[in-house]
């Protein structure tokens, strides 16, 4: 499910328009689903917002019951307004935001830590009623090796950092097509 350059540009534009719509109330127009069939596919997606290289919000959906187009719109709004780690984005900040979109594959089981490929696999950990997710680009951006990546997913899930060393975790992996405004300009 590799989007074309044109599809990437449209998804990034509607992500920004969705964030703007929080302040303007404008409705996001539906795309031409016949011309862009990717937009009506059902896939998980995350929207990551940064400001001068610093994380400003990141929210998404592992799987979605909506077409990709709507999932990206919703994730953009959620990342800008409801990431519990940050104050909501103000209208004056929007022009300074950088937007990155990750379109996720279906999750698949990882039966061994050796199966994890840094830079290729995102991780989902579900343990004791808690769930954490790290996108595949996270260990690359933070120069993590596999052990550090496992520590990070444990931390993200609210478990002790080295919990993975004491028992085999029930991990799922996924791949992602990741693109940003810088990639398409």
C-alpha contacts under 8 A as a table, 3 or more apart, distances in Angstrom:
res1	aa1	res2	aa2	distance
1	X	38	X	7.57
1	X	177	X	7.97
2	X	177	X	6.81
3	X	6	X	7.88
3	X	7	X	5.64
3	X	8	X	6.09
3	X	38	X	7.25
4	X	7	X	5.08
4	X	8	X	6.21
5	X	8	X	5.09
5	X	9	X	6.23
5	X	184	X	6.74
6	X	9	X	5.14
6	X	10	X	6.25
7	X	10	X	5.08
7	X	11	X	6.14
7	X	36	X	7.35
8	X	11	X	5.20
8	X	12	X	6.17
8	X	179	X	7.23
8	X	184	X	7.28
9	X	12	X	5.20
9	X	13	X	6.07
9	X	181	X	7.53
9	X	184	X	6.35
10	X	13	X	5.03
10	X	14	X	6.13
11	X	14	X	5.20
11	X	15	X	6.11
11	X	69	X	7.05
11	X	72	X	7.16
12	X	15	X	5.06
12	X	16	X	6.39
12	X	99	X	6.92
12	X	100	X	7.55
12	X	101	X	7.26
12	X	180	X	7.27
12	X	181	X	6.63
13	X	16	X	5.26
13	X	17	X	6.09
14	X	17	X	4.75
14	X	18	X	5.82
14	X	28	X	7.30
14	X	72	X	7.88
14	X	73	X	6.50
15	X	18	X	5.11
15	X	19	X	6.46
15	X	47	X	7.93
15	X	72	X	6.28
15	X	73	X	5.37
15	X	76	X	5.32
15	X	77	X	7.81
15	X	99	X	7.74
16	X	19	X	5.19
16	X	20	X	6.28
16	X	76	X	7.35
16	X	94	X	7.89
16	X	99	X	7.57
17	X	20	X	4.96
17	X	21	X	6.03
17	X	28	X	7.15
18	X	21	X	4.98
18	X	22	X	6.86
18	X	28	X	6.73
18	X	73	X	5.54
18	X	74	X	7.64
18	X	76	X	6.47
18	X	77	X	6.08
19	X	22	X	5.60
19	X	23	X	7.75
19	X	76	X	6.16
19	X	77	X	5.17
19	X	80	X	6.63
19	X	94	X	7.63
20	X	23	X	5.63
20	X	24	X	6.28
20	X	91	X	7.23
20	X	94	X	7.34
21	X	24	X	4.77
21	X	25	X	4.83
21	X	26	X	5.05
21	X	27	X	6.87
21	X	28	X	7.71
22	X	25	X	5.84
22	X	77	X	7.31
23	X	91	X	6.70
31	X	36	X	7.50
31	X	39	X	7.75
31	X	69	X	7.97
32	X	35	X	5.39
32	X	36	X	6.10
33	X	36	X	4.87
33	X	37	X	5.13
33	X	38	X	7.78
33	X	39	X	6.36
33	X	40	X	6.23
34	X	37	X	5.61
36	X	39	X	5.80
36	X	40	X	7.75
37	X	40	X	5.53
37	X	41	X	6.86
38	X	41	X	5.27
38	X	68	X	7.37
39	X	67	X	6.21
39	X	68	X	5.07
39	X	69	X	4.87
40	X	67	X	4.46
40	X	68	X	5.80
40	X	69	X	6.64
41	X	67	X	5.30
41	X	68	X	5.69
42	X	63	X	7.64
42	X	64	X	6.12
42	X	65	X	6.61
42	X	66	X	6.15
42	X	67	X	4.93
42	X	68	X	5.56
43	X	62	X	7.86
43	X	63	X	5.70
43	X	64	X	5.79
43	X	67	X	7.30
43	X	68	X	5.83
43	X	103	X	6.80
43	X	104	X	6.22
43	X	105	X	6.82
43	X	106	X	7.43
44	X	60	X	7.27
44	X	61	X	5.00
44	X	62	X	4.63
44	X	63	X	4.05
44	X	64	X	5.21
44	X	68	X	7.31
44	X	71	X	7.32
44	X	103	X	6.04
44	X	104	X	5.03
44	X	105	X	7.13
44	X	106	X	7.79
45	X	60	X	5.43
45	X	61	X	5.45
45	X	62	X	6.60
45	X	63	X	7.50
45	X	64	X	7.95
45	X	68	X	7.38
45	X	71	X	6.60
45	X	72	X	6.30
45	X	75	X	7.35
45	X	101	X	7.01
45	X	102	X	5.43
45	X	103	X	4.45
45	X	104	X	5.55
46	X	58	X	6.86
46	X	59	X	5.59
46	X	60	X	3.77
46	X	61	X	6.17
46	X	62	X	7.96
46	X	72	X	7.15
46	X	75	X	6.15
46	X	76	X	7.96
46	X	101	X	5.79
46	X	102	X	5.11
46	X	103	X	6.69
46	X	104	X	7.88
47	X	58	X	5.62
47	X	59	X	5.87
47	X	60	X	6.07
47	X	72	X	6.95
47	X	75	X	5.71
47	X	76	X	5.48
47	X	79	X	6.54
47	X	99	X	6.92
47	X	100	X	5.78
47	X	101	X	4.72
47	X	102	X	6.50
48	X	55	X	7.56
48	X	56	X	7.72
48	X	57	X	5.86
48	X	58	X	4.26
48	X	59	X	6.84
48	X	76	X	7.84
48	X	79	X	6.92
48	X	99	X	5.89
48	X	100	X	5.08
48	X	101	X	6.35
49	X	55	X	6.13
49	X	56	X	5.22
49	X	57	X	5.01
49	X	58	X	6.09
49	X	79	X	7.09
49	X	80	X	7.37
49	X	97	X	6.22
49	X	98	X	5.67
49	X	99	X	4.95
49	X	100	X	6.52
50	X	53	X	5.52
50	X	54	X	5.12
50	X	55	X	4.40
50	X	56	X	4.84
50	X	57	X	6.93
50	X	97	X	5.67
50	X	98	X	5.16
50	X	99	X	6.70
51	X	54	X	5.22
51	X	55	X	6.52
51	X	56	X	6.20
51	X	96	X	6.17
51	X	97	X	4.98
51	X	98	X	6.15
52	X	96	X	7.69
52	X	97	X	7.72
52	X	98	X	7.86
55	X	58	X	7.69
56	X	80	X	7.68
56	X	86	X	6.74
57	X	79	X	4.82
57	X	80	X	5.90
57	X	83	X	5.70
57	X	85	X	7.63
57	X	86	X	6.77
58	X	79	X	4.81
58	X	80	X	7.81
58	X	83	X	6.58
59	X	75	X	5.74
59	X	76	X	7.47
59	X	78	X	6.16
59	X	79	X	4.70
59	X	83	X	6.57
60	X	71	X	7.98
60	X	72	X	7.96
60	X	75	X	4.96
60	X	78	X	7.78
60	X	79	X	7.55
61	X	64	X	6.08
61	X	71	X	7.62
61	X	75	X	7.36
62	X	104	X	6.95
62	X	107	X	7.86
63	X	104	X	7.88
63	X	106	X	7.31
64	X	67	X	7.47
64	X	68	X	7.78
64	X	71	X	6.78
66	X	70	X	6.20
66	X	71	X	6.02
67	X	70	X	5.55
67	X	71	X	6.24
68	X	71	X	4.87
68	X	72	X	6.12
69	X	72	X	5.42
69	X	73	X	6.45
70	X	73	X	4.99
70	X	74	X	6.12
71	X	74	X	5.18
71	X	75	X	6.01
72	X	75	X	5.07
72	X	76	X	6.04
72	X	101	X	7.83
73	X	76	X	5.33
73	X	77	X	6.50
74	X	77	X	5.29
74	X	78	X	6.12
75	X	78	X	5.01
75	X	79	X	5.90
76	X	79	X	5.18
76	X	80	X	6.17
77	X	80	X	5.19
77	X	81	X	6.00
77	X	82	X	7.75
78	X	81	X	5.25
78	X	82	X	4.94
78	X	83	X	6.63
79	X	82	X	5.84
79	X	83	X	5.38
80	X	83	X	6.92
80	X	88	X	5.87
80	X	89	X	5.26
81	X	87	X	7.39
81	X	88	X	4.25
81	X	89	X	5.93
82	X	86	X	7.87
82	X	87	X	7.98
82	X	88	X	6.44
83	X	86	X	5.83
83	X	87	X	7.72
83	X	88	X	7.57
84	X	87	X	7.49
89	X	93	X	6.37
89	X	94	X	7.20
90	X	93	X	5.38
90	X	94	X	6.98
91	X	94	X	5.60
92	X	95	X	6.97
93	X	96	X	5.48
93	X	97	X	6.58
94	X	97	X	5.28
98	X	180	X	7.55
98	X	181	X	6.78
99	X	180	X	5.71
99	X	181	X	6.08
100	X	178	X	7.05
100	X	179	X	5.64
100	X	180	X	4.08
100	X	181	X	6.72
101	X	178	X	5.71
101	X	179	X	5.58
101	X	180	X	6.22
102	X	176	X	5.72
102	X	177	X	5.50
102	X	178	X	4.37
102	X	179	X	6.68
103	X	176	X	5.27
103	X	177	X	5.13
103	X	178	X	6.51
104	X	174	X	6.65
104	X	175	X	5.94
104	X	176	X	4.43
104	X	177	X	6.64
105	X	174	X	5.58
105	X	175	X	5.38
105	X	176	X	5.98
106	X	174	X	6.30
107	X	172	X	5.97
107	X	173	X	5.49
107	X	174	X	4.76
108	X	172	X	5.32
108	X	173	X	5.35
108	X	174	X	6.28
109	X	170	X	7.91
109	X	171	X	6.30
109	X	172	X	4.39
109	X	173	X	6.15
110	X	113	X	7.22
110	X	115	X	6.45
110	X	116	X	7.41
110	X	170	X	7.58
110	X	171	X	5.53
110	X	172	X	5.22
110	X	173	X	6.06
111	X	115	X	7.27
111	X	170	X	7.77
111	X	171	X	7.47
112	X	115	X	5.53
112	X	116	X	7.68
112	X	168	X	7.86
113	X	116	X	5.66
114	X	117	X	7.93
116	X	121	X	6.25
116	X	146	X	7.31
116	X	173	X	7.75
117	X	120	X	5.43
117	X	121	X	5.56
117	X	146	X	7.97
118	X	121	X	6.22
118	X	136	X	7.08
118	X	139	X	6.59
118	X	140	X	7.05
118	X	145	X	7.23
118	X	146	X	6.71
119	X	122	X	7.89
119	X	136	X	5.18
119	X	137	X	5.60
119	X	138	X	7.82
119	X	139	X	6.68
119	X	140	X	5.74
120	X	136	X	5.57
120	X	137	X	7.70
120	X	175	X	5.92
120	X	176	X	7.67
121	X	135	X	7.59
121	X	136	X	4.96
121	X	173	X	5.68
121	X	174	X	5.39
121	X	175	X	5.09
121	X	176	X	7.78
122	X	133	X	7.35
122	X	134	X	5.57
122	X	135	X	4.51
122	X	136	X	3.93
122	X	137	X	7.63
122	X	173	X	5.42
122	X	174	X	5.15
122	X	175	X	5.97
122	X	176	X	7.55
123	X	133	X	5.58
123	X	134	X	5.32
123	X	135	X	6.72
123	X	136	X	7.31
123	X	153	X	7.17
123	X	171	X	6.69
123	X	172	X	5.87
123	X	173	X	4.76
123	X	174	X	6.65
124	X	131	X	7.09
124	X	132	X	5.74
124	X	133	X	4.51
124	X	134	X	6.74
124	X	153	X	7.69
124	X	171	X	5.73
124	X	172	X	5.03
124	X	173	X	6.13
125	X	130	X	7.97
125	X	131	X	5.51
125	X	132	X	5.29
125	X	133	X	6.50
125	X	153	X	6.90
125	X	154	X	7.59
125	X	157	X	6.90
125	X	169	X	7.40
125	X	170	X	6.38
125	X	171	X	4.94
125	X	172	X	6.55
126	X	129	X	6.70
126	X	130	X	5.60
126	X	131	X	4.42
126	X	132	X	6.70
126	X	157	X	7.62
126	X	170	X	6.62
126	X	171	X	7.05
127	X	130	X	5.34
127	X	131	X	6.51
127	X	157	X	7.79
127	X	169	X	7.73
127	X	170	X	7.30
130	X	157	X	6.03
130	X	158	X	7.37
131	X	157	X	5.37
132	X	153	X	6.41
132	X	154	X	7.67
132	X	156	X	5.38
132	X	157	X	4.29
132	X	158	X	7.98
133	X	153	X	6.75
133	X	156	X	7.17
133	X	157	X	7.66
134	X	138	X	6.50
134	X	153	X	6.52
134	X	156	X	7.94
135	X	138	X	5.63
135	X	176	X	7.72
136	X	139	X	6.76
136	X	140	X	7.65
136	X	174	X	8.00
136	X	175	X	6.82
136	X	176	X	6.95
137	X	140	X	5.31
137	X	141	X	6.09
138	X	141	X	5.22
138	X	142	X	6.14
139	X	142	X	5.13
139	X	143	X	5.65
139	X	144	X	4.67
139	X	145	X	7.09
139	X	149	X	6.08
140	X	143	X	5.04
140	X	144	X	6.35
141	X	144	X	7.97
144	X	147	X	7.74
144	X	148	X	5.37
144	X	149	X	5.85
145	X	148	X	5.34
145	X	149	X	6.13
146	X	149	X	4.98
146	X	150	X	6.22
147	X	150	X	5.11
147	X	151	X	6.21
148	X	151	X	4.92
148	X	152	X	6.08
149	X	152	X	5.00
149	X	153	X	6.29
150	X	153	X	5.23
150	X	154	X	6.27
150	X	162	X	7.77
150	X	164	X	6.75
151	X	154	X	5.23
151	X	155	X	6.25
151	X	161	X	4.73
151	X	162	X	5.56
151	X	163	X	7.63
151	X	164	X	7.33
152	X	155	X	5.02
152	X	156	X	6.05
152	X	161	X	6.87
153	X	156	X	4.95
153	X	157	X	6.14
154	X	157	X	5.14
154	X	158	X	6.34
154	X	159	X	5.03
154	X	160	X	6.30
154	X	161	X	5.41
154	X	162	X	7.22
154	X	163	X	6.61
154	X	164	X	7.24
155	X	158	X	5.10
155	X	159	X	5.44
155	X	160	X	6.25
155	X	161	X	5.31
156	X	159	X	7.50
159	X	163	X	6.59
160	X	163	X	5.27
161	X	164	X	7.77
162	X	165	X	5.58
162	X	166	X	7.45
163	X	166	X	5.55
163	X	167	X	6.90
164	X	167	X	5.54
164	X	168	X	6.10
164	X	169	X	5.94
165	X	168	X	7.37
179	X	183	X	6.14
179	X	184	X	7.83
180	X	183	X	5.22
180	X	184	X	6.85
181	X	184	X	5.42
181	X	185	X	6.19
182	X	185	X	5.55
